[in-house]
Structure formats: structure tokens, C-alpha cells
Amino acid sequence: YCGRSVSFSEHRLVVAKKLHAQMLRRILRVPVRFFDETPIGRIINRFSADQAVLDTEMSRVIGEGSGTAAVVIGSIVSIIAATRGTAMVILLPLGLFYGRVQRLFRRVTTELTRLESIAKSPVFAGFSEMLVGQDVIRAFGMVGNMLNDHCRAIDSQSLCTVYKLHATQWLRLRLEVQGAITCAFIAFVAVVSSDGFLPAGWVALALSSAFEMTIFLQAAVNCMAQLEGNFSSVERIQVYAKELKEEAPEYSTDVGEWRPKKGAISAREIVLHYGESATAPVVLKGITFSIEGGEKVGIVGRTGAGKSSLTVATCRVAAADSGRR
């Protein structure tokens, strides 16, 4: 047990540190437009709740799942040995029933866990917004509205937790029925069999193993469902760690023979639009200008300076005396 805990902890820390470093590096390299479109609570959720699943939950669930699976296998072997193989008659159909039940349970709980993780983002976002803008909220008398919105976000997250509890009770009921059928079959075989076929001690061993199997079957299914649900957090972290679009490199080594003599810039026929889709409205159409060396130029729009969500659709800029485009 000690060796398993140490190995799981080391592996967990290595994986968590690697994914956290990749996600942090990618977040620091994304374009500013990403922060305009993504709520801050969603980003906080990745670095807090989802990262906490990797740090603590994954190894615990894997350890508990492997332990309960070993107990369940031992209980089944004990039942078969104690009943001299007659329990196979009832264990095989019950095994098929158990497989169907646990697949349904895992499918539901995995989706509920994913929805619960998504529902945490509005909670983090609302709390951070109220914490930063508390003066403005109080000045405009919007304390009640903000609290109501925050409570609704918490209720949405709690609703997923309640549904998971209902699913667990649904599973428990069916596994207890399965255990009762197994115990009833063992008792039936003990009663109708001839003298000496099943000694009393073996019957007691089979019954105790059946009770133990029922308890640990539920724990094993819960562990598998939690593990699948926890992998949704890994999936969400992987999106931020590997799929976000990065900006251009800060330094470029591919400069060739480009050595400008002056800082003058000549721009011809610049077209800018919001977003990267083909249907995005064009806001600048065919702008041509020249900037002399040493001049300071700023772009100011109606929503502020340096609008970050503008995307260059067509831009031909030539640096003076360079010939490079």
C-alpha cells in the first residue's frame, strides 16, 4: 500500500506539473483577443478546480479503484469456490446485468461531472467581478441583482451534484437487489443440496463474500465513474495546453539580409475587420498611409485605444529601403 501511494504520488506530480506548465505557457502566449472573448472565471476554473483534480483526485480514485477491484475479484472467487462452482449459474447473468447497469451509470455521471465543471466557471467569474467592481455595484444599487445572479450560478452547480447523488442511489438499489439474489441462490443451494455437499462453514463463507461483493461493487463503479469524470478536467486542461492559438514568436532568427536604414513605414490598402470569419464586418477599407522615421503613431477607435479584436484581412506594408513585405 505504501509503495503504491508513493508511486501514484510521484506520477501525479510529474503529470500535473507538466500540464500546468504547458497551460501557463500557452495562456501567456495567446493573443489579447482571447481574453476579450473568454470570461475570466473560465480561465480561473482551469487553473484552480481542474488543476486540483489532477493534483489530488486522480491518484486517489485510481488507488481506491484498484483496491476495490481486487476485493471484488477475491469475493467472486470465494463464492465460486465455496459453492463448488454452482454459483456460476447465477453469477453469469448477474454479471451481464451489472455490466449494463454500470455502463448506464458511468455515462450519466461522466456527463454530470462535465456539466458540474462547466457550471463552476460562472461562479468564479461572478465572485471575481463582484470583488473587483464592488464600489461600482454599490454606487448603482445593483447589490441585490448581483447576489441573485451569483446564487443562480451556485444553484446550477449544486443541481449537478444533486443529480449525481440521485444516480448513486439508483445504482445502489440495483446492486443491493443483485446481492440479495446472490445470497438467496446460495441459501437455496445449501437447503436443497444433499448432506455434505456444502458444509456450513463454506455456506457462511459464500454468504459473507456475497455481502462484501455487493458493497465493493458499488465502490468500484463509483471509482470508475469518478475516474472518467475526472478525465473531463484533463481534457479541458489539454485544450488550453495544446490547442490555443499562440502569437508570433517574440524574437525571430529568420531575418535574412533585412537591415533597414530608416524607420519609415509605408502602408497601402489596409483592410481590417472584427473577427476571423468571412462574414465579419469590415471597418477599415483600403487605408493607405506613410510613417516617417522617429514618429510616434497610435490607433484610437470609438471603444478605446489599441482595439485588440481587429484582424488584418489584407495588408501590404513595405519598410522603406528594405524591399521586404
PEJOWO-V398705 format. One record per backbone hydrogen bond with DSSP energy under -1.0 kcal/mol. NH is the residue of the N-H (numbers start at 1). CO is the residue of the C=O. Records with the same first field share a line. If there is no record, write none. Layout:
NH: CO + CO
This chain:
5: 1
6: 2
7: 3
8: 4
9: 5
10: 6
11: 7
12: 8
13: 9
14: 10
15: 11
16: 12
17: 13
18: 14
19: 15
20: 16
21: 17
22: 18
23: 19
24: 20
25: 21
26: 22
27: 23
28: 24
34: 31
36: 32
37: 33
38: 34
43: 39
44: 40
45: 41
46: 42
47: 43
48: 44
50: 45
52: 48
53: 49
54: 50
55: 51
56: 52
58: 53
60: 56
61: 57
62: 58
63: 59
64: 60
65: 61
66: 62
67: 63
68: 64
69: 65
70: 66
71: 67
72: 68
73: 69
74: 70
75: 71
76: 72
77: 73
78: 74
79: 75
80: 76
81: 77
82: 78
83: 79
85: 80
86: 83
88: 85
89: 86
91: 87
92: 88
94: 90
95: 91
96: 92
97: 93
98: 94
99: 95
100: 96
101: 97
102: 98
103: 99
104: 100
105: 101
106: 102
107: 103
108: 104
109: 105
110: 106
111: 107
112: 108
113: 109
114: 110
115: 111
116: 112
117: 113
118: 114
119: 115
121: 118
124: 120
125: 121
126: 122
127: 123
128: 124
129: 125
130: 126
131: 127
132: 128
133: 129
137: 133
138: 134
139: 135
140: 136
142: 137
146: 142
147: 143
148: 144
149: 145
150: 146
151: 147
152: 148
153: 149
154: 150
155: 151
156: 152
157: 153
158: 154
159: 155
160: 156
161: 157
162: 158
163: 159
164: 160
165: 161
166: 162
167: 163
168: 164
169: 165
170: 166
171: 167
172: 168
173: 169
174: 170
175: 171
176: 172
177: 173
178: 174
179: 175
180: 176
181: 177
182: 178
183: 179
184: 180
185: 181
186: 182
187: 183
188: 184
189: 185
190: 186
191: 187
192: 188
193: 189
197: 194
203: 199
204: 200
205: 201
206: 202
207: 203
208: 204
209: 205
210: 206
211: 207
212: 208
213: 209
214: 210
215: 211
216: 212
217: 213
218: 214
219: 215
220: 216
221: 217
222: 218
223: 219
224: 220
225: 221
226: 222
227: 223
228: 224
229: 225
230: 226
231: 227
232: 229
234: 230
235: 231
236: 232
237: 233
238: 234
239: 235
240: 236
241: 237
242: 238
243: 239
247: 29
255: 253
258: 255
265: 291
266: 318
267: 289
268: 316
270: 287
271: 314
272: 284
273: 311
274: 281
275: 309
280: 277
283: 272
284: 272
287: 270
289: 267
291: 265
295: 292
301: 304
304: 301
306: 299
311: 273
313: 271
314: 271
316: 268
318: 266
319: 324
320: 264
322: 319
